[in-house]
């Protein structure tokens, strides 16, 4: 009897333990709805499939999935200083102290790391994948030698300082014209023509009389008489020289004492005859231009440069020139003069170049290809020209501040050459600038700057006390 009772008691005890274990391990309805602590209330609810969609109250998405609650601790940084607090449903509303919105939701803290207060206005951060997709390329600002080459079309012309215009010193008639064709080459003191002039004949007669008088009085014991005769010879000879009578004719006149009807006129310099103003038998006066003679041993070349090239060039810059008529030959010269005005129609500035032409290969009125090696700018901070965003009167670049971080910066530009531009102010050597896709970055920067201005700290909109108490009571009742 006792043994049967003991066995029955053990079986009942084992059965009770199994039932208790099964009940304890089964999730009950009460366990599924365990209340959250009072200090852990959700700020809002976020769609599980689209985190950008939120709701202030529990909701479901189109597929019937519950929105996920978001708590203040979920996105809170572990360290950093809190700058201000932002309304979770209206980011443009902020508060310097913790606050709640009209629905009782806590304002979200904004930390120094998130705000990046040291970044200038318009600075943005783009993830690496987007930067790669945009095709962003950069370049380093460097100090280098900035030079420029000006290429232009030139025109060969006469050297104005080597042009001679020959006029007679007296009136008369041309008897013989020995050089009668333009383009002929003449050398200094070549006989050009002979002219009959009554004034020249009278002056010769005075000179012969003075010579005869000196011969008669050169042995006079009276010194004043001898000196007077010598002065008359000297003065009459000087008058003939002033009338361009050549030295050899004066010598013949002194030896022969015979007046010559026609006196010769000689060329005063080497060159080619580019104009003849009189012919044989023509009556000429001092106003008549008998010859125009140009020396082609040196020539000028005129070229036009654009206004933006003017700061580069200066007098003395070396110049190279090529002609289609002299293939394979490079002529070297220098920039001799920059004209102080611009051409009204072309808005260009004329420059004058000087070249030696000993071989007479450079012929006036030929067109040439001119290369001016303009001045150089030492130690200039240079960046690629495509890095500059020109908007109105301002020039801007985007400086790389770090991985995916870009800062807009205004700069002052200088001279540009060979797709490079000098930066006078706003950029330092070694800084990295964006050279492509900067217009996309600029659009994002302007949008970010405008948003930041909208989100500047403002006076918080505190809920009305009575309304806040009623809403808190409704929440407790729920």
NORVEN-V132475 format. One record per helix or strand of 3 or more residues. SS is the DSSP state (a for helix, b for strand). FROM is the first residue (numbers start at 1). LEN is the number of residues. Records with the same first field share a line. If there is no record, write none. Layout:
SS=FROM-LEN, FROM-LEN
This chain:
a=2-24, 29-4, 112-4, 128-7, 160-3, 198-20, 223-20, 247-10, 307-3, 385-3, 438-17, 465-13
b=44-3, 68-3, 82-5, 108-4, 138-3, 142-5, 149-10, 163-5, 172-6, 191-6, 262-5, 271-6, 289-6, 298-9, 318-6, 326-17, 348-9, 367-7, 377-8, 389-3, 394-9, 405-13, 420-6, 432-3
